[in-house]
């Protein structure tokens, strides 16, 4: 079961890492032919980064709430 959870977390982690790479390449002018403009490449990288981080953060928050490790409001 832990292996499946690890696989679920690795995929968004890879997407977030690729998003950082896309943003870095757009910042330094390295251009992928898939994107039509450097700004679009940067925006796609930002979306991948935020989506990956949100998924990982939500997964950790859900796990902590299930185990009653969060503070009550």
PDB file with SEQRES, HELIX, SHEET and CRYST1 records, atoms N, CA, C and O in Angstrom:
SEQRES   1 A   73  UNK UNK UNK UNK UNK UNK UNK UNK UNK UNK UNK UNK UNK          
SEQRES   2 A   73  UNK UNK UNK UNK UNK UNK UNK UNK UNK UNK UNK UNK UNK          
SEQRES   3 A   73  UNK UNK UNK UNK UNK UNK UNK UNK UNK UNK UNK UNK UNK          
SEQRES   4 A   73  UNK UNK UNK UNK UNK UNK UNK UNK UNK UNK UNK UNK UNK          
SEQRES   5 A   73  UNK UNK UNK UNK UNK UNK UNK UNK UNK UNK UNK UNK UNK          
SEQRES   6 A   73  UNK UNK UNK UNK UNK UNK UNK UNK                              
HELIX    1 AA1 UNK A    2  UNK A   27  1                                  26    
HELIX    2 AA2 UNK A   38  UNK A   66  1                                  29    
CRYST1    1.000    1.000    1.000  90.00  90.00  90.00 P 1           1          
ATOM      1  N   UNK A   1       0.817  -1.190   0.000  1.00  0.00           N  
ATOM      2  CA  UNK A   1       0.000   0.000   0.000  1.00  0.00           C  
ATOM      3  C   UNK A   1       0.865   1.259   0.000  1.00  0.00           C  
ATOM      4  O   UNK A   1       0.517   2.250  -0.644  1.00  0.00           O  
ATOM      5  N   UNK A   2       1.965   1.228   0.703  1.00  0.00           N  
ATOM      6  CA  UNK A   2       2.853   2.387   0.736  1.00  0.00           C  
ATOM      7  C   UNK A   2       3.510   2.630  -0.611  1.00  0.00           C  
ATOM      8  O   UNK A   2       3.792   3.773  -0.971  1.00  0.00           O  
ATOM      9  N   UNK A   3       3.754   1.569  -1.349  1.00  0.00           N  
ATOM     10  CA  UNK A   3       4.358   1.706  -2.674  1.00  0.00           C  
ATOM     11  C   UNK A   3       3.418   2.436  -3.625  1.00  0.00           C  
ATOM     12  O   UNK A   3       3.857   3.260  -4.427  1.00  0.00           O  
ATOM     13  N   UNK A   4       2.133   2.135  -3.537  1.00  0.00           N  
ATOM     14  CA  UNK A   4       1.146   2.813  -4.376  1.00  0.00           C  
ATOM     15  C   UNK A   4       1.076   4.290  -3.998  1.00  0.00           C  
ATOM     16  O   UNK A   4       1.004   5.153  -4.873  1.00  0.00           O  
ATOM     17  N   UNK A   5       1.096   4.580  -2.703  1.00  0.00           N  
ATOM     18  CA  UNK A   5       1.081   5.979  -2.262  1.00  0.00           C  
ATOM     19  C   UNK A   5       2.334   6.703  -2.736  1.00  0.00           C  
ATOM     20  O   UNK A   5       2.263   7.873  -3.110  1.00  0.00           O  
ATOM     21  N   UNK A   6       3.456   6.039  -2.726  1.00  0.00           N  
ATOM     22  CA  UNK A   6       4.687   6.648  -3.218  1.00  0.00           C  
ATOM     23  C   UNK A   6       4.595   6.941  -4.711  1.00  0.00           C  
ATOM     24  O   UNK A   6       5.035   7.998  -5.164  1.00  0.00           O  
ATOM     25  N   UNK A   7       4.031   6.021  -5.472  1.00  0.00           N  
ATOM     26  CA  UNK A   7       3.858   6.255  -6.908  1.00  0.00           C  
ATOM     27  C   UNK A   7       2.900   7.412  -7.182  1.00  0.00           C  
ATOM     28  O   UNK A   7       3.099   8.187  -8.117  1.00  0.00           O  
ATOM     29  N   UNK A   8       1.855   7.519  -6.350  1.00  0.00           N  
ATOM     30  CA  UNK A   8       0.912   8.619  -6.517  1.00  0.00           C  
ATOM     31  C   UNK A   8       1.593   9.953  -6.264  1.00  0.00           C  
ATOM     32  O   UNK A   8       1.231  10.948  -6.892  1.00  0.00           O  
ATOM     33  N   UNK A   9       2.561  10.006  -5.371  1.00  0.00           N  
ATOM     34  CA  UNK A   9       3.268  11.254  -5.077  1.00  0.00           C  
ATOM     35  C   UNK A   9       4.412  11.534  -6.044  1.00  0.00           C  
ATOM     36  O   UNK A   9       4.796  12.691  -6.216  1.00  0.00           O  
ATOM     37  N   UNK A  10       4.959  10.515  -6.671  1.00  0.00           N  
ATOM     38  CA  UNK A  10       6.091  10.719  -7.579  1.00  0.00           C  
ATOM     39  C   UNK A  10       5.644  11.413  -8.866  1.00  0.00           C  
ATOM     40  O   UNK A  10       6.358  12.275  -9.379  1.00  0.00           O  
ATOM     41  N   UNK A  11       4.491  11.054  -9.386  1.00  0.00           N  
ATOM     42  CA  UNK A  11       4.032  11.625 -10.658  1.00  0.00           C  
ATOM     43  C   UNK A  11       3.822  13.138 -10.563  1.00  0.00           C  
ATOM     44  O   UNK A  11       4.324  13.855 -11.429  1.00  0.00           O  
ATOM     45  N   UNK A  12       3.108  13.668  -9.559  1.00  0.00           N  
ATOM     46  CA  UNK A  12       3.015  15.136  -9.464  1.00  0.00           C  
ATOM     47  C   UNK A  12       4.352  15.787  -9.135  1.00  0.00           C  
ATOM     48  O   UNK A  12       4.587  16.932  -9.520  1.00  0.00           O  
ATOM     49  N   UNK A  13       5.222  15.086  -8.437  1.00  0.00           N  
ATOM     50  CA  UNK A  13       6.555  15.617  -8.169  1.00  0.00           C  
ATOM     51  C   UNK A  13       7.364  15.787  -9.435  1.00  0.00           C  
ATOM     52  O   UNK A  13       8.077  16.778  -9.597  1.00  0.00           O  
ATOM     53  N   UNK A  14       7.255  14.829 -10.328  1.00  0.00           N  
ATOM     54  CA  UNK A  14       7.941  14.935 -11.621  1.00  0.00           C  
ATOM     55  C   UNK A  14       7.348  16.063 -12.445  1.00  0.00           C  
ATOM     56  O   UNK A  14       8.076  16.793 -13.118  1.00  0.00           O  
ATOM     57  N   UNK A  15       6.019  16.210 -12.397  1.00  0.00           N  
ATOM     58  CA  UNK A  15       5.369  17.306 -13.132  1.00  0.00           C  
ATOM     59  C   UNK A  15       5.818  18.658 -12.591  1.00  0.00           C  
ATOM     60  O   UNK A  15       6.070  19.579 -13.367  1.00  0.00           O  
ATOM     61  N   UNK A  16       5.920  18.790 -11.266  1.00  0.00           N  
ATOM     62  CA  UNK A  16       6.375  20.050 -10.673  1.00  0.00           C  
ATOM     63  C   UNK A  16       7.831  20.330 -11.044  1.00  0.00           C  
ATOM     64  O   UNK A  16       8.199  21.475 -11.306  1.00  0.00           O  
ATOM     65  N   UNK A  17       8.647  19.297 -11.067  1.00  0.00           N  
ATOM     66  CA  UNK A  17      10.047  19.468 -11.450  1.00  0.00           C  
ATOM     67  C   UNK A  17      10.163  19.896 -12.912  1.00  0.00           C  
ATOM     68  O   UNK A  17      10.975  20.760 -13.245  1.00  0.00           O  
ATOM     69  N   UNK A  18       9.366  19.303 -13.769  1.00  0.00           N  
ATOM     70  CA  UNK A  18       9.377  19.696 -15.179  1.00  0.00           C  
ATOM     71  C   UNK A  18       8.862  21.127 -15.353  1.00  0.00           C  
ATOM     72  O   UNK A  18       9.323  21.856 -16.230  1.00  0.00           O  
ATOM     73  N   UNK A  19       7.900  21.522 -14.505  1.00  0.00           N  
ATOM     74  CA  UNK A  19       7.416  22.892 -14.543  1.00  0.00           C  
ATOM     75  C   UNK A  19       8.501  23.888 -14.178  1.00  0.00           C  
ATOM     76  O   UNK A  19       8.608  24.947 -14.797  1.00  0.00           O  
ATOM     77  N   UNK A  20       9.310  23.557 -13.172  1.00  0.00           N  
ATOM     78  CA  UNK A  20      10.433  24.421 -12.801  1.00  0.00           C  
ATOM     79  C   UNK A  20      11.418  24.515 -13.961  1.00  0.00           C  
ATOM     80  O   UNK A  20      11.944  25.590 -14.249  1.00  0.00           O  
ATOM     81  N   UNK A  21      11.665  23.388 -14.626  1.00  0.00           N  
ATOM     82  CA  UNK A  21      12.591  23.387 -15.762  1.00  0.00           C  
ATOM     83  C   UNK A  21      12.057  24.237 -16.910  1.00  0.00           C  
ATOM     84  O   UNK A  21      12.818  24.971 -17.541  1.00  0.00           O  
ATOM     85  N   UNK A  22      10.763  24.146 -17.188  1.00  0.00           N  
ATOM     86  CA  UNK A  22      10.174  24.964 -18.246  1.00  0.00           C  
ATOM     87  C   UNK A  22      10.297  26.449 -17.930  1.00  0.00           C  
ATOM     88  O   UNK A  22      10.619  27.249 -18.809  1.00  0.00           O  
ATOM     89  N   UNK A  23      10.041  26.817 -16.680  1.00  0.00           N  
ATOM     90  CA  UNK A  23      10.144  28.228 -16.301  1.00  0.00           C  
ATOM     91  C   UNK A  23      11.584  28.708 -16.372  1.00  0.00           C  
ATOM     92  O   UNK A  23      11.838  29.819 -16.837  1.00  0.00           O  
ATOM     93  N   UNK A  24      12.518  27.905 -15.927  1.00  0.00           N  
ATOM     94  CA  UNK A  24      13.927  28.278 -15.994  1.00  0.00           C  
ATOM     95  C   UNK A  24      14.393  28.442 -17.438  1.00  0.00           C  
ATOM     96  O   UNK A  24      15.101  29.392 -17.770  1.00  0.00           O  
ATOM     97  N   UNK A  25      13.987  27.505 -18.288  1.00  0.00           N  
ATOM     98  CA  UNK A  25      14.368  27.599 -19.699  1.00  0.00           C  
ATOM     99  C   UNK A  25      13.743  28.823 -20.370  1.00  0.00           C  
ATOM    100  O   UNK A  25      14.380  29.464 -21.206  1.00  0.00           O  
ATOM    101  N   UNK A  26      12.509  29.147 -20.009  1.00  0.00           N  
ATOM    102  CA  UNK A  26      11.873  30.340 -20.572  1.00  0.00           C  
ATOM    103  C   UNK A  26      12.568  31.599 -20.080  1.00  0.00           C  
ATOM    104  O   UNK A  26      12.713  32.558 -20.838  1.00  0.00           O  
ATOM    105  N   UNK A  27      12.993  31.610 -18.840  1.00  0.00           N  
ATOM    106  CA  UNK A  27      13.674  32.775 -18.286  1.00  0.00           C  
ATOM    107  C   UNK A  27      15.011  33.017 -18.974  1.00  0.00           C  
ATOM    108  O   UNK A  27      15.380  34.166 -19.220  1.00  0.00           O  
ATOM    109  N   UNK A  28      15.735  31.956 -19.284  1.00  0.00           N  
ATOM    110  CA  UNK A  28      17.047  32.092 -19.916  1.00  0.00           C  
ATOM    111  C   UNK A  28      16.985  32.024 -21.443  1.00  0.00           C  
ATOM    112  O   UNK A  28      18.027  32.031 -22.100  1.00  0.00           O  
ATOM    113  N   UNK A  29      15.795  31.961 -22.011  1.00  0.00           N  
ATOM    114  CA  UNK A  29      15.651  32.037 -23.459  1.00  0.00           C  
ATOM    115  C   UNK A  29      15.795  30.720 -24.191  1.00  0.00           C  
ATOM    116  O   UNK A  29      15.849  30.720 -25.420  1.00  0.00           O  
ATOM    117  N   UNK A  30      15.861  29.603 -23.497  1.00  0.00           N  
ATOM    118  CA  UNK A  30      15.893  28.294 -24.152  1.00  0.00           C  
ATOM    119  C   UNK A  30      14.452  27.930 -24.494  1.00  0.00           C  
ATOM    120  O   UNK A  30      13.595  27.896 -23.612  1.00  0.00           O  
ATOM    121  N   UNK A  31      14.187  27.663 -25.745  1.00  0.00           N  
ATOM    122  CA  UNK A  31      12.819  27.587 -26.239  1.00  0.00           C  
ATOM    123  C   UNK A  31      12.489  26.181 -26.716  1.00  0.00           C  
ATOM    124  O   UNK A  31      13.258  25.580 -27.467  1.00  0.00           O  
ATOM    125  N   UNK A  32      11.344  25.654 -26.282  1.00  0.00           N  
ATOM    126  CA  UNK A  32      10.837  24.385 -26.789  1.00  0.00           C  
ATOM    127  C   UNK A  32       9.944  24.666 -27.995  1.00  0.00           C  
ATOM    128  O   UNK A  32       9.114  25.573 -27.935  1.00  0.00           O  
ATOM    129  N   UNK A  33      10.087  23.923 -29.077  1.00  0.00           N  
ATOM    130  CA  UNK A  33       9.251  24.190 -30.270  1.00  0.00           C  
ATOM    131  C   UNK A  33       7.778  23.842 -30.053  1.00  0.00           C  
ATOM    132  O   UNK A  33       6.936  24.249 -30.853  1.00  0.00           O  
ATOM    133  N   UNK A  34       7.448  23.107 -29.002  1.00  0.00           N  
ATOM    134  CA  UNK A  34       6.055  22.769 -28.716  1.00  0.00           C  
ATOM    135  C   UNK A  34       5.250  24.018 -28.370  1.00  0.00           C  
ATOM    136  O   UNK A  34       4.070  24.112 -28.706  1.00  0.00           O  
ATOM    137  N   UNK A  35       5.884  24.973 -27.704  1.00  0.00           N  
ATOM    138  CA  UNK A  35       5.214  26.211 -27.308  1.00  0.00           C  
ATOM    139  C   UNK A  35       5.484  27.286 -28.355  1.00  0.00           C  
ATOM    140  O   UNK A  35       6.554  27.310 -28.961  1.00  0.00           O  
ATOM    141  N   UNK A  36       4.529  28.159 -28.564  1.00  0.00           N  
ATOM    142  CA  UNK A  36       4.638  29.171 -29.614  1.00  0.00           C  
ATOM    143  C   UNK A  36       5.366  30.423 -29.155  1.00  0.00           C  
ATOM    144  O   UNK A  36       5.863  31.192 -29.978  1.00  0.00           O  
ATOM    145  N   UNK A  37       5.431  30.632 -27.853  1.00  0.00           N  
ATOM    146  CA  UNK A  37       6.020  31.852 -27.312  1.00  0.00           C  
ATOM    147  C   UNK A  37       6.650  31.508 -25.968  1.00  0.00           C  
ATOM    148  O   UNK A  37       6.228  30.564 -25.300  1.00  0.00           O  
ATOM    149  N   UNK A  38       7.648  32.271 -25.580  1.00  0.00           N  
ATOM    150  CA  UNK A  38       8.333  32.016 -24.322  1.00  0.00           C  
ATOM    151  C   UNK A  38       7.387  32.242 -23.140  1.00  0.00           C  
ATOM    152  O   UNK A  38       7.480  31.549 -22.127  1.00  0.00           O  
ATOM    153  N   UNK A  39       6.486  33.203 -23.270  1.00  0.00           N  
ATOM    154  CA  UNK A  39       5.517  33.471 -22.206  1.00  0.00           C  
ATOM    155  C   UNK A  39       4.567  32.307 -21.988  1.00  0.00           C  
ATOM    156  O   UNK A  39       4.195  32.006 -20.854  1.00  0.00           O  
ATOM    157  N   UNK A  40       4.177  31.657 -23.064  1.00  0.00           N  
ATOM    158  CA  UNK A  40       3.305  30.482 -22.955  1.00  0.00           C  
ATOM    159  C   UNK A  40       4.065  29.343 -22.276  1.00  0.00           C  
ATOM    160  O   UNK A  40       3.501  28.610 -21.463  1.00  0.00           O  
ATOM    161  N   UNK A  41       5.339  29.200 -22.612  1.00  0.00           N  
ATOM    162  CA  UNK A  41       6.162  28.165 -21.985  1.00  0.00           C  
ATOM    163  C   UNK A  41       6.284  28.427 -20.490  1.00  0.00           C  
ATOM    164  O   UNK A  41       6.190  27.498 -19.688  1.00  0.00           O  
ATOM    165  N   UNK A  42       6.493  29.678 -20.112  1.00  0.00           N  
ATOM    166  CA  UNK A  42       6.602  30.023 -18.697  1.00  0.00           C  
ATOM    167  C   UNK A  42       5.283  29.766 -17.969  1.00  0.00           C  
ATOM    168  O   UNK A  42       5.277  29.244 -16.854  1.00  0.00           O  
ATOM    169  N   UNK A  43       4.164  30.132 -18.601  1.00  0.00           N  
ATOM    170  CA  UNK A  43       2.853  29.917 -17.984  1.00  0.00           C  
ATOM    171  C   UNK A  43       2.560  28.425 -17.818  1.00  0.00           C  
ATOM    172  O   UNK A  43       2.013  28.014 -16.795  1.00  0.00           O  
ATOM    173  N   UNK A  44       2.913  27.622 -18.799  1.00  0.00           N  
ATOM    174  CA  UNK A  44       2.705  26.174 -18.689  1.00  0.00           C  
ATOM    175  C   UNK A  44       3.558  25.601 -17.566  1.00  0.00           C  
ATOM    176  O   UNK A  44       3.099  24.731 -16.826  1.00  0.00           O  
ATOM    177  N   UNK A  45       4.784  26.072 -17.429  1.00  0.00           N  
ATOM    178  CA  UNK A  45       5.641  25.625 -16.334  1.00  0.00           C  
ATOM    179  C   UNK A  45       5.088  26.023 -14.985  1.00  0.00           C  
ATOM    180  O   UNK A  45       5.144  25.242 -14.035  1.00  0.00           O  
ATOM    181  N   UNK A  46       4.549  27.235 -14.888  1.00  0.00           N  
ATOM    182  CA  UNK A  46       3.969  27.699 -13.628  1.00  0.00           C  
ATOM    183  C   UNK A  46       2.744  26.880 -13.255  1.00  0.00           C  
ATOM    184  O   UNK A  46       2.544  26.549 -12.086  1.00  0.00           O  
ATOM    185  N   UNK A  47       1.927  26.556 -14.245  1.00  0.00           N  
ATOM    186  CA  UNK A  47       0.742  25.730 -13.989  1.00  0.00           C  
ATOM    187  C   UNK A  47       1.144  24.339 -13.528  1.00  0.00           C  
ATOM    188  O   UNK A  47       0.552  23.807 -12.589  1.00  0.00           O  
ATOM    189  N   UNK A  48       2.140  23.743 -14.172  1.00  0.00           N  
ATOM    190  CA  UNK A  48       2.606  22.416 -13.754  1.00  0.00           C  
ATOM    191  C   UNK A  48       3.174  22.451 -12.342  1.00  0.00           C  
ATOM    192  O   UNK A  48       2.918  21.551 -11.541  1.00  0.00           O  
ATOM    193  N   UNK A  49       3.943  23.487 -12.038  1.00  0.00           N  
ATOM    194  CA  UNK A  49       4.527  23.613 -10.702  1.00  0.00           C  
ATOM    195  C   UNK A  49       3.447  23.752  -9.644  1.00  0.00           C  
ATOM    196  O   UNK A  49       3.476  23.045  -8.637  1.00  0.00           O  
ATOM    197  N   UNK A  50       2.502  24.645  -9.856  1.00  0.00           N  
ATOM    198  CA  UNK A  50       1.452  24.868  -8.864  1.00  0.00           C  
ATOM    199  C   UNK A  50       0.538  23.651  -8.715  1.00  0.00           C  
ATOM    200  O   UNK A  50       0.124  23.318  -7.604  1.00  0.00           O  
ATOM    201  N   UNK A  51       0.225  22.996  -9.816  1.00  0.00           N  
ATOM    202  CA  UNK A  51      -0.631  21.804  -9.744  1.00  0.00           C  
ATOM    203  C   UNK A  51       0.062  20.672  -8.993  1.00  0.00           C  
ATOM    204  O   UNK A  51      -0.558  19.993  -8.175  1.00  0.00           O  
ATOM    205  N   UNK A  52       1.337  20.473  -9.270  1.00  0.00           N  
ATOM    206  CA  UNK A  52       2.076  19.423  -8.568  1.00  0.00           C  
ATOM    207  C   UNK A  52       2.198  19.698  -7.084  1.00  0.00           C  
ATOM    208  O   UNK A  52       2.001  18.799  -6.266  1.00  0.00           O  
ATOM    209  N   UNK A  53       2.522  20.939  -6.726  1.00  0.00           N  
ATOM    210  CA  UNK A  53       2.635  21.287  -5.308  1.00  0.00           C  
ATOM    211  C   UNK A  53       1.293  21.216  -4.600  1.00  0.00           C  
ATOM    212  O   UNK A  53       1.224  20.786  -3.448  1.00  0.00           O  
ATOM    213  N   UNK A  54       0.223  21.631  -5.273  1.00  0.00           N  
ATOM    214  CA  UNK A  54      -1.107  21.565  -4.666  1.00  0.00           C  
ATOM    215  C   UNK A  54      -1.533  20.120  -4.423  1.00  0.00           C  
ATOM    216  O   UNK A  54      -2.134  19.809  -3.395  1.00  0.00           O  
ATOM    217  N   UNK A  55      -1.221  19.246  -5.366  1.00  0.00           N  
ATOM    218  CA  UNK A  55      -1.584  17.840  -5.188  1.00  0.00           C  
ATOM    219  C   UNK A  55      -0.821  17.218  -4.028  1.00  0.00           C  
ATOM    220  O   UNK A  55      -1.406  16.513  -3.205  1.00  0.00           O  
ATOM    221  N   UNK A  56       0.474  17.472  -3.958  1.00  0.00           N  
ATOM    222  CA  UNK A  56       1.275  16.904  -2.878  1.00  0.00           C  
ATOM    223  C   UNK A  56       0.842  17.480  -1.535  1.00  0.00           C  
ATOM    224  O   UNK A  56       0.721  16.745  -0.555  1.00  0.00           O  
ATOM    225  N   UNK A  57       0.606  18.794  -1.482  1.00  0.00           N  
ATOM    226  CA  UNK A  57       0.140  19.411  -0.242  1.00  0.00           C  
ATOM    227  C   UNK A  57      -1.218  18.886   0.189  1.00  0.00           C  
ATOM    228  O   UNK A  57      -1.433  18.638   1.376  1.00  0.00           O  
ATOM    229  N   UNK A  58      -2.140  18.711  -0.754  1.00  0.00           N  
ATOM    230  CA  UNK A  58      -3.448  18.159  -0.432  1.00  0.00           C  
ATOM    231  C   UNK A  58      -3.371  16.722   0.045  1.00  0.00           C  
ATOM    232  O   UNK A  58      -4.110  16.316   0.941  1.00  0.00           O  
ATOM    233  N   UNK A  59      -2.484  15.963  -0.550  1.00  0.00           N  
ATOM    234  CA  UNK A  59      -2.302  14.575  -0.135  1.00  0.00           C  
ATOM    235  C   UNK A  59      -1.800  14.504   1.301  1.00  0.00           C  
ATOM    236  O   UNK A  59      -2.286  13.696   2.092  1.00  0.00           O  
ATOM    237  N   UNK A  60      -0.831  15.345   1.638  1.00  0.00           N  
ATOM    238  CA  UNK A  60      -0.280  15.348   2.996  1.00  0.00           C  
ATOM    239  C   UNK A  60      -1.317  15.851   3.990  1.00  0.00           C  
ATOM    240  O   UNK A  60      -1.439  15.297   5.082  1.00  0.00           O  
ATOM    241  N   UNK A  61      -2.067  16.894   3.633  1.00  0.00           N  
ATOM    242  CA  UNK A  61      -3.105  17.417   4.521  1.00  0.00           C  
ATOM    243  C   UNK A  61      -4.196  16.382   4.758  1.00  0.00           C  
ATOM    244  O   UNK A  61      -4.650  16.217   5.891  1.00  0.00           O  
ATOM    245  N   UNK A  62      -4.625  15.681   3.711  1.00  0.00           N  
ATOM    246  CA  UNK A  62      -5.649  14.650   3.853  1.00  0.00           C  
ATOM    247  C   UNK A  62      -5.169  13.535   4.771  1.00  0.00           C  
ATOM    248  O   UNK A  62      -5.923  13.044   5.612  1.00  0.00           O  
ATOM    249  N   UNK A  63      -3.900  13.134   4.604  1.00  0.00           N  
ATOM    250  CA  UNK A  63      -3.341  12.072   5.442  1.00  0.00           C  
ATOM    251  C   UNK A  63      -3.257  12.506   6.900  1.00  0.00           C  
ATOM    252  O   UNK A  63      -3.564  11.725   7.801  1.00  0.00           O  
ATOM    253  N   UNK A  64      -2.845  13.742   7.132  1.00  0.00           N  
ATOM    254  CA  UNK A  64      -2.742  14.238   8.503  1.00  0.00           C  
ATOM    255  C   UNK A  64      -4.106  14.402   9.154  1.00  0.00           C  
ATOM    256  O   UNK A  64      -4.260  14.124  10.343  1.00  0.00           O  
ATOM    257  N   UNK A  65      -5.097  14.847   8.393  1.00  0.00           N  
ATOM    258  CA  UNK A  65      -6.449  14.958   8.955  1.00  0.00           C  
ATOM    259  C   UNK A  65      -7.025  13.589   9.289  1.00  0.00           C  
ATOM    260  O   UNK A  65      -7.745  13.434  10.276  1.00  0.00           O  
ATOM    261  N   UNK A  66      -6.705  12.602   8.466  1.00  0.00           N  
ATOM    262  CA  UNK A  66      -7.205  11.246   8.710  1.00  0.00           C  
ATOM    263  C   UNK A  66      -6.615  10.663   9.988  1.00  0.00           C  
ATOM    264  O   UNK A  66      -7.272   9.888  10.683  1.00  0.00           O  
ATOM    265  N   UNK A  67      -5.381  11.035  10.294  1.00  0.00           N  
ATOM    266  CA  UNK A  67      -4.691  10.548  11.503  1.00  0.00           C  
ATOM    267  C   UNK A  67      -4.831  11.496  12.682  1.00  0.00           C  
ATOM    268  O   UNK A  67      -4.189  11.291  13.712  1.00  0.00           O  
ATOM    269  N   UNK A  68      -5.649  12.520  12.557  1.00  0.00           N  
ATOM    270  CA  UNK A  68      -5.876  13.517  13.608  1.00  0.00           C  
ATOM    271  C   UNK A  68      -4.592  14.183  14.062  1.00  0.00           C  
ATOM    272  O   UNK A  68      -4.350  14.310  15.262  1.00  0.00           O  
ATOM    273  N   UNK A  69      -3.763  14.611  13.114  1.00  0.00           N  
ATOM    274  CA  UNK A  69      -2.514  15.292  13.438  1.00  0.00           C  
ATOM    275  C   UNK A  69      -2.584  16.794  13.201  1.00  0.00           C  
ATOM    276  O   UNK A  69      -1.593  17.497  13.396  1.00  0.00           O  
ATOM    277  N   UNK A  70      -3.754  17.297  12.781  1.00  0.00           N  
ATOM    278  CA  UNK A  70      -3.903  18.733  12.551  1.00  0.00           C  
ATOM    279  C   UNK A  70      -4.535  19.376  13.772  1.00  0.00           C  
ATOM    280  O   UNK A  70      -5.213  18.714  14.557  1.00  0.00           O  
ATOM    281  N   UNK A  71      -4.304  20.683  13.927  1.00  0.00           N  
ATOM    282  CA  UNK A  71      -4.903  21.408  15.040  1.00  0.00           C  
ATOM    283  C   UNK A  71      -6.372  21.683  14.760  1.00  0.00           C  
ATOM    284  O   UNK A  71      -6.767  21.888  13.612  1.00  0.00           O  
ATOM    285  N   UNK A  72      -7.165  21.687  15.798  1.00  0.00           N  
ATOM    286  CA  UNK A  72      -8.571  22.054  15.664  1.00  0.00           C  
ATOM    287  C   UNK A  72      -8.673  23.569  15.590  1.00  0.00           C  
ATOM    288  O   UNK A  72      -7.873  24.289  16.187  1.00  0.00           O  
ATOM    289  N   UNK A  73      -9.664  24.039  14.851  1.00  0.00           N  
ATOM    290  CA  UNK A  73      -9.839  25.486  14.704  1.00  0.00           C  
ATOM    291  C   UNK A  73     -10.611  26.069  15.845  1.00  0.00           C  
ATOM    292  O   UNK A  73     -10.847  27.277  15.877  1.00  0.00           O  
TER     293      UNK A  73                                                      
END                                                                             
